[in-house]
Amino acid sequence: MTCKRRSGILLHPTSLPGPGGTGSLGREAFEFVDFLARAGQSLWQVLPLGPTGHGSSPYSCYSAFAGNPLLIDLRGLAEDGDIAEGEIRGDFPAQTVDFPAMELYKTDLLKKGAASFFANASLERKREFWHFSDTTFWLHDYALFRALHDHFKGKSWREWPSAVALREPAALKEYSQKLGVRIGEQKYLQWQFFRQWRRLKEYANSSGVRIIGDAPIFVAYDSADVWCNRGMFHLDEKGVPTVVAGVPPDYFSKTGQLWGNPLYRWDRMAEDRFSWWIARIRNDLQLYDLVRIDHFRGFEAYWEVPAGEKTAVKGRWVKGPGDVLFEAIRLELGSIPIIAEDLGVITPEVEALRDRYALPGMKILQFAFGSGPANPYLPHNHVPHAVVYTGTHDNDTTVGWFSALSAKEKKTVLKYLGTSGDDIAWDLIRTAMGSVACMAVIPLQDVLALGGEARMNRPGTVGSNWGWRFAAGSLGDKHAERMRGLAEMYGRIPEK
């Protein structure tokens, strides 16, 4: 992958302002693209855009292919005539997402829009919908999965009646007929998501902004991916996982992180030349300009934990597919624009796999201080073929991170930066922009110099993550001018 010098901002669409209880793919997203262009930024990084499951985490989705209907802009549906403008509520919290309340309200309204579409839409619009339905290979299985999920009151697919849980053909036929209306709703929602996303991406690209997407290496157990492809995962004859994914003790947790995702049967995937993975990457490249693969090191070796363990401590490293997978992808898709999330326990073998395919890795400035001048995250150790961040969605904001350091740790940071620390977020932004790393990506919270209250995620915790939104009007010309100034100073505005 050729890596040109540029910079951008990390912001998930849910964090945008706007009505309906959560950020969306509507007006505020287009305005954010305008801000990026004014600020001299040519990258917009988002978190996974899939339909979120329990906990509202974008890293635990019902599908690796589908989009999240909760990101659909309701005003767009009103413009289409599928809902009334007056039904769009603006009384939700402005700076956080109340997920339960928002999901209940928005899901009901989206279903109402689907019913109106099927009853009243023009023939031209219906033809567009049917074309999408007929040409999207994963759509029916996903729509049936979601319809069944609702029919069985949100229970995991393993808790459904055995015949449909194990996908017996007669049961699939029966429920496809029985739940036809619900299946149609789900297909409509995917059609609306993808047409809205396509418009937004085209606008971003025409403004000189490229989208960086995010592809988690593992998928959720309660997903259409696992339900439709049980043989690709380490499951017993009843569909119960025998081993699950996680990471060993690390910076974020002394007991590791027990993610619980089912692990792939890489041997079986190799038998059909990794067709599922190739289809997934192809789908991602239609959504994004570049794709960050989360937990890239798992392709070289992954942490396998026996099912039933309470923590990730009692796991083991198991070899992943490595070159065999990436050669299959390259033969099918050519050179692909992938960023390797190479954080955590990284070995020479992981680095070699990354470098063989010329994939830029990641450098996190919040990890740079405290372990001496050889720390690979320190700017003087960066390499051009990399992406530098002040922090990621899993880190605290820079202001929150710095305020939590000890006096000794703060002194170390400030000595290296050569600043007073009075504007620590922008001190780190400037350091990132000045790095030799070809791409620099800054979380919007740091551009706004917000504290820990604006943190997006605390790994290993549930209940209060993913909800941050920035206030309407808080991002203005002063931020654009400051970011553009740094982009110009450090050569991060690409030639047109």
Secondary structure as UniProt FT lines:
FT   STRAND          6..10
FT   HELIX           13..15
FT   HELIX           27..38
FT   TURN            39..40
FT   STRAND          43..45
FT   HELIX           54..56
FT   TURN            58..59
FT   HELIX           69..71
FT   HELIX           74..80
FT   HELIX           85..87
FT   HELIX           99..120
FT   HELIX           123..135
FT   TURN            137..138
FT   HELIX           139..151
FT   TURN            152..154
FT   HELIX           157..159
FT   HELIX           162..165
FT   TURN            166..167
FT   HELIX           169..178
FT   HELIX           180..206
FT   TURN            207..208
FT   STRAND          210..216
FT   HELIX           224..228
FT   HELIX           230..232
FT   TURN            237..238
FT   STRAND          243..247
FT   TURN            254..255
FT   STRAND          257..262
FT   HELIX           266..271
FT   TURN            272..274
FT   HELIX           275..287
FT   STRAND          290..294
FT   HELIX           296..299
FT   STRAND          301..306
FT   TURN            307..308
FT   TURN            313..314
FT   STRAND          316..319
FT   HELIX           323..333
FT   STRAND          338..340
FT   HELIX           348..356
FT   TURN            357..358
FT   STRAND          361..364
FT   HELIX           365..367
FT   TURN            373..374
FT   TURN            376..377
FT   HELIX           379..381
FT   STRAND          386..389
FT   TURN            393..394
FT   HELIX           398..403
FT   HELIX           407..417
FT   TURN            422..423
FT   HELIX           424..434
FT   STRAND          439..443
FT   HELIX           444..447
FT   TURN            448..449
FT   HELIX           452..454
FT   TURN            459..460
FT   TURN            472..473
FT   HELIX           477..489
FT   TURN            490..491
//
